[in-house]
Amino acid sequence: MTNKKEIQDCPHCKSELLPWMPPTATSWGENLQFVCFNDECSYYVRGWKHMWDQYNVKSSYRHRFDPLTGETGPLPVWSESALKDRITL
């Protein structure tokens, strides 16, 4: 039996996390995740500079929460619109 965790707002900007379904055949699995898609979120905004400065890569990340495990972490993105088509409202 899986212990579901309570969905909270983004800890970086307090925006509501939106339900997001990972693409099939990825390491994310097929469990619904919750992601901050606020383009003004400080975590996302700072991520662009961090990824460029540290890895010379034009990408960023968004805050992600897995309600089944309680795990949080970055969801890598390569553009402002990346992965938004997977939001399930």
Biopython code that builds the backbone (N, CA, C, O; Angstrom):
import numpy as np
from Bio.PDB.StructureBuilder import StructureBuilder

atoms = [
    (1, "MET", "N", (0.845, -1.183, 0.000)),
    (1, "MET", "CA", (0.000, 0.000, 0.000)),
    (1, "MET", "C", (0.883, 1.238, 0.000)),
    (1, "MET", "O", (1.838, 1.324, 0.772)),
    (2, "THR", "N", (0.567, 2.192, -0.863)),
    (2, "THR", "CA", (1.376, 3.397, -0.999)),
    (2, "THR", "C", (0.869, 4.472, -0.048)),
    (2, "THR", "O", (-0.337, 4.670, 0.098)),
    (3, "ASN", "N", (1.792, 5.155, 0.589)),
    (3, "ASN", "CA", (1.449, 6.227, 1.506)),
    (3, "ASN", "C", (1.458, 7.544, 0.742)),
    (3, "ASN", "O", (2.529, 8.055, 0.413)),
    (4, "LYS", "N", (0.297, 8.098, 0.455)),
    (4, "LYS", "CA", (0.228, 9.358, -0.297)),
    (4, "LYS", "C", (0.602, 10.520, 0.616)),
    (4, "LYS", "O", (0.223, 10.559, 1.786)),
    (5, "LYS", "N", (1.337, 11.442, 0.070)),
    (5, "LYS", "CA", (1.776, 12.627, 0.806)),
    (5, "LYS", "C", (0.915, 13.817, 0.404)),
    (5, "LYS", "O", (0.409, 13.876, -0.717)),
    (6, "GLU", "N", (0.754, 14.754, 1.313)),
    (6, "GLU", "CA", (-0.054, 15.953, 1.050)),
    (6, "GLU", "C", (0.664, 16.875, 0.065)),
    (6, "GLU", "O", (1.854, 17.152, 0.210)),
    (7, "ILE", "N", (-0.074, 17.339, -0.930)),
    (7, "ILE", "CA", (0.479, 18.236, -1.939)),
    (7, "ILE", "C", (0.555, 19.640, -1.348)),
    (7, "ILE", "O", (-0.420, 20.146, -0.793)),
    (8, "GLN", "N", (1.705, 20.248, -1.473)),
    (8, "GLN", "CA", (1.904, 21.592, -0.954)),
    (8, "GLN", "C", (2.225, 22.537, -2.091)),
    (8, "GLN", "O", (2.437, 22.111, -3.227)),
    (9, "ASP", "N", (2.261, 23.825, -1.779)),
    (9, "ASP", "CA", (2.647, 24.825, -2.775)),
    (9, "ASP", "C", (4.158, 24.788, -2.973)),
    (9, "ASP", "O", (4.885, 24.190, -2.180)),
    (10, "CYS", "N", (4.618, 25.432, -4.036)),
    (10, "CYS", "CA", (6.050, 25.512, -4.314)),
    (10, "CYS", "C", (6.760, 26.195, -3.142)),
    (10, "CYS", "O", (6.353, 27.284, -2.735)),
    (11, "PRO", "N", (7.799, 25.588, -2.599)),
    (11, "PRO", "CA", (8.503, 26.209, -1.470)),
    (11, "PRO", "C", (9.327, 27.436, -1.873)),
    (11, "PRO", "O", (9.780, 28.187, -1.009)),
    (12, "HIS", "N", (9.522, 27.641, -3.169)),
    (12, "HIS", "CA", (10.347, 28.751, -3.655)),
    (12, "HIS", "C", (9.536, 30.003, -3.961)),
    (12, "HIS", "O", (10.027, 31.119, -3.790)),
    (13, "CYS", "N", (8.280, 29.824, -4.419)),
    (13, "CYS", "CA", (7.480, 30.993, -4.807)),
    (13, "CYS", "C", (6.051, 30.940, -4.275)),
    (13, "CYS", "O", (5.283, 31.884, -4.459)),
    (14, "LYS", "N", (5.699, 29.856, -3.625)),
    (14, "LYS", "CA", (4.363, 29.658, -3.030)),
    (14, "LYS", "C", (3.253, 29.491, -4.058)),
    (14, "LYS", "O", (2.077, 29.557, -3.700)),
    (15, "SER", "N", (3.596, 29.275, -5.331)),
    (15, "SER", "CA", (2.582, 29.021, -6.361)),
    (15, "SER", "C", (2.029, 27.613, -6.197)),
    (15, "SER", "O", (2.682, 26.730, -5.641)),
    (16, "GLU", "N", (0.823, 27.425, -6.686)),
    (16, "GLU", "CA", (0.202, 26.104, -6.671)),
    (16, "GLU", "C", (0.967, 25.175, -7.612)),
    (16, "GLU", "O", (1.290, 25.556, -8.737)),
    (17, "LEU", "N", (1.253, 23.972, -7.158)),
    (17, "LEU", "CA", (1.881, 22.968, -8.016)),
    (17, "LEU", "C", (0.796, 22.355, -8.882)),
    (17, "LEU", "O", (-0.288, 22.027, -8.400)),
    (18, "LEU", "N", (1.097, 22.203, -10.167)),
    (18, "LEU", "CA", (0.121, 21.687, -11.119)),
    (18, "LEU", "C", (0.367, 20.209, -11.388)),
    (18, "LEU", "O", (1.515, 19.767, -11.420)),
    (19, "PRO", "N", (-0.705, 19.441, -11.584)),
    (19, "PRO", "CA", (-0.537, 18.023, -11.888)),
    (19, "PRO", "C", (0.126, 17.843, -13.251)),
    (19, "PRO", "O", (-0.265, 18.473, -14.234)),
    (20, "TRP", "N", (1.120, 16.988, -13.293)),
    (20, "TRP", "CA", (1.922, 16.783, -14.496)),
    (20, "TRP", "C", (2.163, 15.292, -14.679)),
    (20, "TRP", "O", (2.564, 14.601, -13.742)),
    (21, "MET", "N", (1.918, 14.801, -15.886)),
    (21, "MET", "CA", (2.119, 13.389, -16.180)),
    (21, "MET", "C", (3.414, 13.223, -16.974)),
    (21, "MET", "O", (3.554, 13.794, -18.055)),
    (22, "PRO", "N", (4.352, 12.452, -16.448)),
    (22, "PRO", "CA", (5.603, 12.226, -17.181)),
    (22, "PRO", "C", (5.340, 11.530, -18.515)),
    (22, "PRO", "O", (4.389, 10.757, -18.633)),
    (23, "PRO", "N", (6.172, 11.798, -19.515)),
    (23, "PRO", "CA", (6.050, 11.074, -20.786)),
    (23, "PRO", "C", (6.239, 9.565, -20.554)),
    (23, "PRO", "O", (6.957, 9.158, -19.640)),
    (24, "THR", "N", (5.604, 8.763, -21.370)),
    (24, "THR", "CA", (5.761, 7.312, -21.241)),
    (24, "THR", "C", (7.180, 6.900, -21.612)),
    (24, "THR", "O", (7.884, 7.616, -22.324)),
    (25, "ALA", "N", (7.577, 5.762, -21.126)),
    (25, "ALA", "CA", (8.901, 5.187, -21.406)),
    (25, "ALA", "C", (10.045, 6.080, -20.935)),
    (25, "ALA", "O", (11.073, 6.191, -21.603)),
    (26, "THR", "N", (9.859, 6.716, -19.779)),
    (26, "THR", "CA", (10.943, 7.490, -19.173)),
    (26, "THR", "C", (11.205, 6.953, -17.776)),
    (26, "THR", "O", (10.427, 6.151, -17.260)),
    (27, "SER", "N", (12.272, 7.379, -17.178)),
    (27, "SER", "CA", (12.608, 6.926, -15.826)),
    (27, "SER", "C", (11.700, 7.532, -14.755)),
    (27, "SER", "O", (11.777, 7.149, -13.587)),
    (28, "TRP", "N", (10.842, 8.475, -15.148)),
    (28, "TRP", "CA", (9.929, 9.085, -14.183)),
    (28, "TRP", "C", (8.807, 8.127, -13.795)),
    (28, "TRP", "O", (8.148, 8.330, -12.775)),
    (29, "GLY", "N", (8.586, 7.103, -14.582)),
    (29, "GLY", "CA", (7.482, 6.194, -14.305)),
    (29, "GLY", "C", (6.180, 6.757, -14.841)),
    (29, "GLY", "O", (6.178, 7.676, -15.659)),
    (30, "GLU", "N", (5.086, 6.205, -14.379)),
    (30, "GLU", "CA", (3.781, 6.632, -14.859)),
    (30, "GLU", "C", (2.929, 7.214, -13.745)),
    (30, "GLU", "O", (1.702, 7.227, -13.842)),
    (31, "ASN", "N", (3.567, 7.693, -12.693)),
    (31, "ASN", "CA", (2.847, 8.305, -11.580)),
    (31, "ASN", "C", (2.717, 9.802, -11.792)),
    (31, "ASN", "O", (3.661, 10.464, -12.223)),
    (32, "LEU", "N", (1.551, 10.324, -11.488)),
    (32, "LEU", "CA", (1.304, 11.753, -11.560)),
    (32, "LEU", "C", (2.249, 12.477, -10.611)),
    (32, "LEU", "O", (2.410, 12.076, -9.458)),
    (33, "GLN", "N", (2.872, 13.545, -11.098)),
    (33, "GLN", "CA", (3.755, 14.394, -10.301)),
    (33, "GLN", "C", (3.098, 15.770, -10.196)),
    (33, "GLN", "O", (2.142, 16.058, -10.917)),
    (34, "PHE", "N", (3.597, 16.605, -9.318)),
    (34, "PHE", "CA", (3.115, 17.978, -9.211)),
    (34, "PHE", "C", (4.314, 18.903, -9.368)),
    (34, "PHE", "O", (5.344, 18.730, -8.717)),
    (35, "VAL", "N", (4.154, 19.901, -10.258)),
    (35, "VAL", "CA", (5.283, 20.734, -10.679)),
    (35, "VAL", "C", (4.903, 22.208, -10.626)),
    (35, "VAL", "O", (3.761, 22.575, -10.904)),
    (36, "CYS", "N", (5.870, 23.047, -10.266)),
    (36, "CYS", "CA", (5.683, 24.500, -10.316)),
    (36, "CYS", "C", (5.987, 24.972, -11.733)),
    (36, "CYS", "O", (7.125, 24.885, -12.194)),
    (37, "PHE", "N", (4.972, 25.465, -12.412)),
    (37, "PHE", "CA", (5.160, 25.995, -13.766)),
    (37, "PHE", "C", (5.089, 27.524, -13.788)),
    (37, "PHE", "O", (4.805, 28.116, -14.829)),
    (38, "ASN", "N", (5.345, 28.156, -12.654)),
    (38, "ASN", "CA", (5.407, 29.612, -12.575)),
    (38, "ASN", "C", (6.723, 30.060, -13.211)),
    (38, "ASN", "O", (7.799, 29.755, -12.698)),
    (39, "ASP", "N", (6.634, 30.782, -14.322)),
    (39, "ASP", "CA", (7.835, 31.225, -15.031)),
    (39, "ASP", "C", (8.606, 32.308, -14.283)),
    (39, "ASP", "O", (9.716, 32.663, -14.678)),
    (40, "GLU", "N", (8.030, 32.832, -13.216)),
    (40, "GLU", "CA", (8.719, 33.834, -12.401)),
    (40, "GLU", "C", (9.240, 33.249, -11.090)),
    (40, "GLU", "O", (9.763, 33.987, -10.256)),
    (41, "CYS", "N", (9.109, 31.952, -10.897)),
    (41, "CYS", "CA", (9.602, 31.283, -9.689)),
    (41, "CYS", "C", (11.117, 31.475, -9.589)),
    (41, "CYS", "O", (11.836, 31.292, -10.572)),
    (42, "SER", "N", (11.592, 31.840, -8.413)),
    (42, "SER", "CA", (13.026, 32.101, -8.232)),
    (42, "SER", "C", (13.871, 30.853, -8.499)),
    (42, "SER", "O", (14.988, 30.972, -9.002)),
    (43, "TYR", "N", (13.375, 29.687, -8.181)),
    (43, "TYR", "CA", (14.108, 28.430, -8.423)),
    (43, "TYR", "C", (14.333, 28.232, -9.925)),
    (43, "TYR", "O", (15.440, 27.915, -10.360)),
    (44, "TYR", "N", (13.277, 28.422, -10.703)),
    (44, "TYR", "CA", (13.341, 28.291, -12.159)),
    (44, "TYR", "C", (14.214, 29.389, -12.770)),
    (44, "TYR", "O", (15.054, 29.106, -13.625)),
    (45, "VAL", "N", (14.024, 30.628, -12.342)),
    (45, "VAL", "CA", (14.779, 31.766, -12.888)),
    (45, "VAL", "C", (16.275, 31.610, -12.597)),
    (45, "VAL", "O", (17.099, 31.795, -13.493)),
    (46, "ARG", "N", (16.629, 31.276, -11.364)),
    (46, "ARG", "CA", (18.047, 31.085, -11.000)),
    (46, "ARG", "C", (18.660, 29.886, -11.714)),
    (46, "ARG", "O", (19.863, 29.857, -11.973)),
    (47, "GLY", "N", (17.828, 28.899, -12.031)),
    (47, "GLY", "CA", (18.322, 27.678, -12.665)),
    (47, "GLY", "C", (19.006, 27.914, -13.989)),
    (47, "GLY", "O", (19.967, 27.220, -14.321)),
    (48, "TRP", "N", (18.527, 28.884, -14.756)),
    (48, "TRP", "CA", (19.153, 29.177, -16.055)),
    (48, "TRP", "C", (20.617, 29.568, -15.886)),
    (48, "TRP", "O", (21.488, 29.043, -16.581)),
    (49, "LYS", "N", (20.884, 30.477, -14.974)),
    (49, "LYS", "CA", (22.257, 30.934, -14.731)),
    (49, "LYS", "C", (23.100, 29.814, -14.131)),
    (49, "LYS", "O", (24.244, 29.602, -14.535)),
    (50, "HIS", "N", (22.537, 29.111, -13.182)),
    (50, "HIS", "CA", (23.269, 28.031, -12.531)),
    (50, "HIS", "C", (23.698, 26.958, -13.548)),
    (50, "HIS", "O", (24.857, 26.543, -13.563)),
    (51, "MET", "N", (22.773, 26.522, -14.379)),
    (51, "MET", "CA", (23.101, 25.478, -15.350)),
    (51, "MET", "C", (24.127, 25.958, -16.377)),
    (51, "MET", "O", (24.981, 25.187, -16.817)),
    (52, "TRP", "N", (24.039, 27.239, -16.757)),
    (52, "TRP", "CA", (25.012, 27.770, -17.706)),
    (52, "TRP", "C", (26.386, 27.898, -17.049)),
    (52, "TRP", "O", (27.393, 27.477, -17.618)),
    (53, "ASP", "N", (26.422, 28.482, -15.844)),
    (53, "ASP", "CA", (27.690, 28.704, -15.145)),
    (53, "ASP", "C", (28.374, 27.389, -14.766)),
    (53, "ASP", "O", (29.594, 27.274, -14.877)),
    (54, "GLN", "N", (27.607, 26.409, -14.324)),
    (54, "GLN", "CA", (28.183, 25.158, -13.833)),
    (54, "GLN", "C", (28.445, 24.117, -14.928)),
    (54, "GLN", "O", (29.414, 23.361, -14.859)),
    (55, "TYR", "N", (27.570, 24.091, -15.933)),
    (55, "TYR", "CA", (27.635, 23.000, -16.917)),
    (55, "TYR", "C", (27.684, 23.468, -18.376)),
    (55, "TYR", "O", (27.763, 22.651, -19.294)),
    (56, "ASN", "N", (27.635, 24.787, -18.579)),
    (56, "ASN", "CA", (27.643, 25.354, -19.923)),
    (56, "ASN", "C", (26.497, 24.787, -20.773)),
    (56, "ASN", "O", (26.668, 24.471, -21.951)),
    (57, "VAL", "N", (25.326, 24.670, -20.138)),
    (57, "VAL", "CA", (24.134, 24.113, -20.772)),
    (57, "VAL", "C", (23.003, 25.126, -20.655)),
    (57, "VAL", "O", (22.769, 25.692, -19.587)),
    (58, "LYS", "N", (22.307, 25.347, -21.765)),
    (58, "LYS", "CA", (21.176, 26.262, -21.757)),
    (58, "LYS", "C", (19.921, 25.492, -21.336)),
    (58, "LYS", "O", (19.166, 24.993, -22.172)),
    (59, "SER", "N", (19.721, 25.410, -20.022)),
    (59, "SER", "CA", (18.562, 24.728, -19.464)),
    (59, "SER", "C", (18.317, 25.263, -18.058)),
    (59, "SER", "O", (19.112, 26.031, -17.517)),
    (60, "SER", "N", (17.217, 24.847, -17.492)),
    (60, "SER", "CA", (16.883, 25.195, -16.116)),
    (60, "SER", "C", (16.150, 24.003, -15.519)),
    (60, "SER", "O", (16.246, 22.886, -16.027)),
    (61, "TYR", "N", (15.423, 24.246, -14.445)),
    (61, "TYR", "CA", (14.656, 23.195, -13.795)),
    (61, "TYR", "C", (13.498, 23.824, -13.042)),
    (61, "TYR", "O", (13.528, 25.001, -12.683)),
    (62, "ARG", "N", (12.485, 23.017, -12.814)),
    (62, "ARG", "CA", (11.300, 23.435, -12.065)),
    (62, "ARG", "C", (11.159, 22.529, -10.845)),
    (62, "ARG", "O", (11.602, 21.380, -10.861)),
    (63, "HIS", "N", (10.542, 23.053, -9.794)),
    (63, "HIS", "CA", (10.326, 22.266, -8.578)),
    (63, "HIS", "C", (9.292, 21.181, -8.861)),
    (63, "HIS", "O", (8.231, 21.453, -9.422)),
    (64, "ARG", "N", (9.617, 19.935, -8.461)),
    (64, "ARG", "CA", (8.751, 18.786, -8.689)),
    (64, "ARG", "C", (8.488, 18.066, -7.371)),
    (64, "ARG", "O", (9.369, 17.967, -6.517)),
    (65, "PHE", "N", (7.259, 17.564, -7.219)),
    (65, "PHE", "CA", (6.860, 16.823, -6.026)),
    (65, "PHE", "C", (6.148, 15.538, -6.439)),
    (65, "PHE", "O", (5.233, 15.566, -7.263)),
    (66, "ASP", "N", (6.570, 14.416, -5.866)),
    (66, "ASP", "CA", (5.938, 13.122, -6.110)),
    (66, "ASP", "C", (5.057, 12.806, -4.903)),
    (66, "ASP", "O", (5.583, 12.537, -3.823)),
    (67, "PRO", "N", (3.732, 12.830, -5.057)),
    (67, "PRO", "CA", (2.845, 12.624, -3.916)),
    (67, "PRO", "C", (2.843, 11.185, -3.391)),
    (67, "PRO", "O", (2.407, 10.944, -2.266)),
    (68, "LEU", "N", (3.316, 10.241, -4.179)),
    (68, "LEU", "CA", (3.342, 8.850, -3.713)),
    (68, "LEU", "C", (4.499, 8.589, -2.754)),
    (68, "LEU", "O", (4.370, 7.817, -1.805)),
    (69, "THR", "N", (5.627, 9.239, -3.012)),
    (69, "THR", "CA", (6.817, 8.998, -2.193)),
    (69, "THR", "C", (7.162, 10.173, -1.280)),
    (69, "THR", "O", (7.887, 10.012, -0.298)),
    (70, "GLY", "N", (6.635, 11.359, -1.611)),
    (70, "GLY", "CA", (6.997, 12.562, -0.866)),
    (70, "GLY", "C", (8.293, 13.185, -1.366)),
    (70, "GLY", "O", (8.734, 14.207, -0.839)),
    (71, "GLU", "N", (8.906, 12.575, -2.380)),
    (71, "GLU", "CA", (10.168, 13.072, -2.928)),
    (71, "GLU", "C", (9.963, 14.403, -3.656)),
    (71, "GLU", "O", (8.978, 14.591, -4.370)),
    (72, "THR", "N", (10.909, 15.315, -3.462)),
    (72, "THR", "CA", (10.925, 16.569, -4.204)),
    (72, "THR", "C", (12.263, 16.671, -4.917)),
    (72, "THR", "O", (13.245, 16.043, -4.521)),
    (73, "GLY", "N", (12.284, 17.467, -5.968)),
    (73, "GLY", "CA", (13.534, 17.660, -6.685)),
    (73, "GLY", "C", (13.309, 18.423, -7.960)),
    (73, "GLY", "O", (12.193, 18.856, -8.248)),
    (74, "PRO", "N", (14.365, 18.591, -8.725)),
    (74, "PRO", "CA", (14.265, 19.362, -9.960)),
    (74, "PRO", "C", (13.676, 18.553, -11.110)),
    (74, "PRO", "O", (13.903, 17.349, -11.227)),
    (75, "LEU", "N", (12.925, 19.235, -11.943)),
    (75, "LEU", "CA", (12.459, 18.691, -13.216)),
    (75, "LEU", "C", (13.180, 19.482, -14.295)),
    (75, "LEU", "O", (12.858, 20.653, -14.499)),
    (76, "PRO", "N", (14.141, 18.891, -14.995)),
    (76, "PRO", "CA", (14.906, 19.623, -16.007)),
    (76, "PRO", "C", (14.027, 20.102, -17.153)),
    (76, "PRO", "O", (13.149, 19.375, -17.620)),
    (77, "VAL", "N", (14.269, 21.334, -17.605)),
    (77, "VAL", "CA", (13.560, 21.902, -18.757)),
    (77, "VAL", "C", (14.563, 22.627, -19.646)),
    (77, "VAL", "O", (15.577, 23.133, -19.164)),
    (78, "TRP", "N", (14.281, 22.675, -20.927)),
    (78, "TRP", "CA", (15.186, 23.282, -21.904)),
    (78, "TRP", "C", (14.602, 24.545, -22.522)),
    (78, "TRP", "O", (15.267, 25.212, -23.314)),
    (79, "SER", "N", (13.352, 24.880, -22.164)),
    (79, "SER", "CA", (12.733, 26.110, -22.638)),
    (79, "SER", "C", (11.592, 26.469, -21.688)),
    (79, "SER", "O", (11.210, 25.674, -20.829)),
    (80, "GLU", "N", (11.060, 27.667, -21.855)),
    (80, "GLU", "CA", (9.947, 28.105, -21.005)),
    (80, "GLU", "C", (8.718, 27.215, -21.190)),
    (80, "GLU", "O", (7.970, 26.981, -20.242)),
    (81, "SER", "N", (8.515, 26.729, -22.394)),
    (81, "SER", "CA", (7.320, 25.930, -22.674)),
    (81, "SER", "C", (7.543, 24.423, -22.506)),
    (81, "SER", "O", (6.589, 23.648, -22.575)),
    (82, "ALA", "N", (8.779, 24.008, -22.289)),
    (82, "ALA", "CA", (9.077, 22.581, -22.194)),
    (82, "ALA", "C", (8.245, 21.891, -21.118)),
    (82, "ALA", "O", (8.177, 22.349, -19.978)),
    (83, "LEU", "N", (7.618, 20.791, -21.498)),
    (83, "LEU", "CA", (6.849, 19.897, -20.642)),
    (83, "LEU", "C", (5.497, 20.457, -20.195)),
    (83, "LEU", "O", (4.745, 19.760, -19.513)),
    (84, "LYS", "N", (5.175, 21.687, -20.561)),
    (84, "LYS", "CA", (3.872, 22.245, -20.188)),
    (84, "LYS", "C", (2.724, 21.513, -20.854)),
    (84, "LYS", "O", (1.599, 21.529, -20.355)),
    (85, "ASP", "N", (3.004, 20.867, -21.986)),
    (85, "ASP", "CA", (1.948, 20.122, -22.668)),
    (85, "ASP", "C", (1.535, 18.864, -21.896)),
    (85, "ASP", "O", (0.563, 18.204, -22.264)),
    (86, "ARG", "N", (2.266, 18.531, -20.835)),
    (86, "ARG", "CA", (1.960, 17.354, -20.028)),
    (86, "ARG", "C", (1.180, 17.709, -18.752)),
    (86, "ARG", "O", (0.916, 16.836, -17.926)),
    (87, "ILE", "N", (0.811, 18.992, -18.589)),
    (87, "ILE", "CA", (0.000, 19.409, -17.439)),
    (87, "ILE", "C", (-1.393, 18.809, -17.620)),
    (87, "ILE", "O", (-1.993, 18.915, -18.690)),
    (88, "THR", "N", (-1.894, 18.183, -16.566)),
    (88, "THR", "CA", (-3.210, 17.546, -16.630)),
    (88, "THR", "C", (-4.142, 18.213, -15.634)),
    (88, "THR", "O", (-4.108, 17.903, -14.443)),
    (89, "LEU", "N", (-4.958, 19.108, -16.105)),
    (89, "LEU", "CA", (-5.889, 19.813, -15.193)),
    (89, "LEU", "C", (-7.239, 19.181, -15.179)),
    (89, "LEU", "O", (-8.132, 19.647, -14.471)),
]
sb = StructureBuilder()
sb.init_structure("model")
sb.init_model(0)
sb.init_chain("A")
sb.init_seg("    ")
for serial, (resi, resn, name, xyz) in enumerate(atoms, 1):
    if name == "N":
        sb.init_residue(resn, " ", resi, " ")
    sb.init_atom(name, np.array(xyz, "f"), 0.0, 1.0, " ", f" {name:<3s}", serial, name[0])
structure = sb.get_structure()
